[in-house]
Every structure is written in structure tokens, then in C-alpha cells.
Amino acid sequence: MTVRPGTAHIIGAGLAGLAAALSLSRTGRPVIVHEATGQAGGRCRSFHDTRLGCRIDNGNHLLLSANRAARDYLAEIGAAGSLVRGDAAFPFLDLATRETWSVTPGGRGSLQRVLAPFRQVPGARTIDILRMLRLAVSGPTSTVMEALGPGAMMERFWRPLTVAILNAEPEVASARLLRRVMRDILGSGGDGAAPMTARVGLSESFVDPAVTVLSGRGVQIGFGRRLRAIESAGDRLTALHFPDTTLALTSADAVVLAVPPAVVSDLAPDIRVPSAASAIVNAHFRLDAPAVLPGGSTLIGLIGGTAQWVFLRGTVASVTVSAADALLDRPVETLLDTLWRDTAAALGLPCGPRPPGRIVKERRATFRQDPDTVAHRPTARTPWANLVLAGDWTDTGLPATLEGAIRSGRAAAALLK
Ligand SMILES: Cc1cc2nc3c(=O)[nH]c(=O)nc-3n(C[C@H](O)[C@H](O)[C@H](O)COP(=O)(O)OP(=O)(O)OC[C@H]3O[C@@H](n4cnc5c(N)ncnc54)[C@H](O)[C@@H]3O)c2cc1C
């Protein structure tokens, strides 16, 4: 590894670290990325699964077309065409009643036109729909349930949406974070609600092309390089300790710490970070033949089961359960049975025999996005002039998403320019 004066050291090659590396390398600054594992991507990655005999993602990831920073990132790495864009609609199926509905937020202009698409939700009364306006005035301590209240609109639209976007039930989730997402969607006249998913895989869209572009710019990416400790003097970091080497920092060098909050806490206990986390469980089933979801969409939200969203990619049906801490201790075979039952019902397939399946449990999938934990998100600045933070858990104003991670990486880089 060659370390040139003025090097920016990026710790962590998740999306936040990669976005920071892209921003800094664009200006010609020397950049080195240090990643603890053998693979870039962090919580957004693909791998070959021997049981299923194909590549799968650690979990279903969805971009919304309103995610401008993520789309700019994809354009910069030449991967804009690697996503499939669906209709700007949220489709749902009630497993108990077999009712289907789809909400297409698209109204612009009068309040009536903005609210009209939400009338598609079965059982939603005008008064429930109008409660949406309370999101706009929700305070920092409000939960989604406090802002929007119970009822059909909650159970058949807001709950599945909140759990998917904020990885928390409405009774827990921050209303302000949901408001930000709804503002982005509705602010674009509904066009921002189109789901975008990776055609081949998360690594193929978000990670591998970024590594290629960075390498082309001379950025060194070191794998298996876990930062163990930092050293400081006054208001500057002076050294980075890795298992096999210590890097002394010159006065022109800088560091972007783009690692999960618990790691920041270990390295720099004085920095306040959100400590609570929420799990996501995904199941992937290898089908005999491509299947079809109601309405022909590539994804659907399920009401009344354990599975919450089903995504189709070729012959793989992938199921997401967010806010899934209660599932973590369930045996894998039990989870596969439960989630396949819901998936088969959604696909109109017989329940047995169950196809080969794989469970991926992400215990700390996101920080817990409740009002109290959200208040503990730090800004990118730290007490050290040459150390900045990045990550979906920093104070971006956005939920813990790819969009938030990418924006955080760019914001951290901007502070070092
Ligand atoms: C199952 C699942 C589903 C999701 N679905 C969606 C979705 O549909 N839409 C969406 O927008 N977002 C989704 N997300 C969230 C999204 O994946 C994250 O917001 C994003 O990937 C976070 O990126 P990051 O760079 O902030 O953190 P991370 O991806 O956690 O990156 C941190 C990196 O730092 C490395 N590291 C840790 N410690 C060290 C160390 N000491 N030294 C060096 N390196 C270290 C890690 O190995 C990792 O590569 C989902 C997440 C999960 C887990």
C-alpha cells in the first residue's frame, strides 16, 4: 500500500464509504479504503448460495425513484441501467380475504387530487385519509401511530409502508422520518414512488461497478483491514491501528469513519451514537419455474401473514420481514415453513412440497428508528478536525436507507474538501 501525503482514509466499504470515496477521488485527492471483511457492500451485498445454487442478495432492497442521490451514484458508476423500474404504485394483497389493492400516489394540485389515490385502500374512510395531513405537523417525539391513528388506513397502508421503510412498527417509528419520505414522493407528483430493484443483484448494481470506477481512479481498496484503534493528539487523529500495521497520519491526512455505530462507539467512546438496532429477516425460495404475483408486479405487500413483502427475480421468490427481532430465535426450518406458506398463497402455488429455501437474518439491519434513538444521530463532524462520520445512522434527516447512506458519504466528503 502506497500512502501519499494528503490521503483520505475511508474506513468501511459499505455504500456510505463507497460514496465518500467516489466524491473525494473525483477531486483528485489520494484515497485509500480499508474494509474489515473480504467484500465491499456491507449491508447491501450479493453472494453465491450453494443450497439454492444461485446468487442471492443478503436482503431485498428497493430504491424509490425519488431517491435522487442513489440514482446519481448509480449514474456515476455507470450502473443506472442495472435497475428495473416498476409502476409508481404500492400493491397489496390481504392473505385472509384475497382482496388486492394498489395505491398510486400521483395527485398534484388540489388536496382532493393528492388524497384521491388513498381511497383505493379498502375500508379507508375520508377522515382516516385526511389524518395524513397530521404527518406534516408531527413533532420530533411523535410516533407514526400517534400522528396517523388506528384504523383501516393504518393496517392496510401505513403499517406495511412504515415497517418497510423505517424497519419499525408504527407504534415505535418516528413520524418525522416517514414524513420526509412522503414529502419526497408526493413532492414529485407521485412519480417518486416507482420501485426500482436490481435486475441481477445488489453487488452487481451498487458495489462492483463502484469498485471498478474507484480502482480506475487509482483508489486502493484493502480488504481484511479491520481498524482496531485510533490515536489522537489535541484536535487531530494521529494514527490508525490495523491488526498488522499502524498508519501514522500527517497533518494533511483525513479519515472518514463509515462503519456501523457500535464500531464507532468502540473506537471513539466519546462520540454519541444510536445504540438500539432492529432486525430484518429474509427468506429466498428457488422455484421450479418463474411465478406470477397478482397484478403481474414484481413485488407485493402482504397483509395478515408473517411475510410482509414478496419480490420476484427469475425463479427466486424473496420474502422480507422487517422489524423482525421476535423472529431471530425461531429455528430456520420453522421460519422457512411459515414464510413459504405465505409466499405460496401470494403466488397462487400449492403449499407443499416446499422448494429449497434460505434464511438470512440481519440482526442489526438498521438502527432503531424511534424518536428517542433518532435524537441520538450525530452529525458528520466530530471533535477531531480530520475525522468525519458517514453511515445511514448519522443525522441525514432520512431513514436508514441506501439514499441516506449515500448522502451521508457525500456530506462527509464535502467536509474534507
Ligand atoms: C436486509 C436489509 C434490507 C434492506 N432494505 C433496504 C431497502 O429496501 N432500501 C434501502 O434503501 N435500504 C435498505 N436497507 C438499508 C441499507 O442496506 C443500508 O442503509 C446501507 O447499506 C447502509 O450502508 P452503510 O455504508 O451506512 O453501512 P454498512 O453497509 O453497514 O457499511 C459499513 C462497512 O464497514 C465495515 N466495517 C465495520 N467495522 C469495520 C472496521 N473496524 N474497520 C473497517 N471496516 C469496518 C463493514 O464490514 C461494512 O462493509 C436494508 C438493509 C438490510 C440489512
The ligand as a Gaussian input file, in Angstrom:
#p B3LYP/6-31G(d) Opt

LIG

0 1
 C      -31.923000      -6.941000       4.943000
 C      -31.838000      -5.472000       4.632000
 C      -32.770000      -4.893000       3.779000
 C      -32.682000      -3.538000       3.463000
 N      -33.576000      -2.999000       2.564000
 C      -33.390000      -1.736000       2.133000
 C      -34.203000      -1.216000       1.090000
 O      -35.123000      -1.879000       0.583000
 N      -33.964000       0.053000       0.650000
 C      -32.959000       0.824000       1.182000
 O      -32.763000       1.950000       0.694000
 N      -32.180000       0.360000       2.195000
 C      -32.368000      -0.895000       2.679000
 N      -31.570000      -1.387000       3.673000
 C      -30.606000      -0.483000       4.341000
 C      -29.293000      -0.368000       3.549000
 O      -28.757000      -1.625000       3.273000
 C      -28.328000       0.424000       4.411000
 O      -28.905000       1.681000       4.713000
 C      -26.974000       0.682000       3.764000
 O      -26.466000      -0.449000       3.121000
 C      -26.012000       1.144000       4.858000
 O      -24.730000       1.444000       4.316000
 P      -23.587000       1.995000       5.250000
 O      -22.398000       2.192000       4.399000
 O      -24.103000       3.133000       6.041000
 O      -23.305000       0.838000       6.339000
 P      -22.757000      -0.647000       6.140000
 O      -23.343000      -1.241000       4.925000
 O      -23.012000      -1.337000       7.445000
 O      -21.186000      -0.489000       5.907000
 C      -20.245000      -0.464000       6.939000
 C      -18.976000      -1.170000       6.453000
 O      -17.956000      -1.009000       7.439000
 C      -17.259000      -2.236000       7.552000
 N      -16.590000      -2.250000       8.866000
 C      -17.152000      -2.471000      10.084000
 N      -16.203000      -2.345000      11.048000
 C      -15.047000      -2.022000      10.432000
 C      -13.725000      -1.756000      10.901000
 N      -13.426000      -1.753000      12.219000
 N      -12.752000      -1.486000      10.001000
 C      -13.034000      -1.462000       8.654000
 N      -14.284000      -1.706000       8.166000
 C      -15.288000      -1.975000       9.051000
 C      -18.347000      -3.279000       7.385000
 O      -17.814000      -4.543000       7.084000
 C      -19.178000      -2.664000       6.255000
 O      -18.696000      -3.048000       4.997000
 C      -31.660000      -2.738000       4.042000
 C      -30.741000      -3.312000       4.927000
 C      -30.825000      -4.658000       5.219000
 C      -29.812000      -5.266000       6.157000

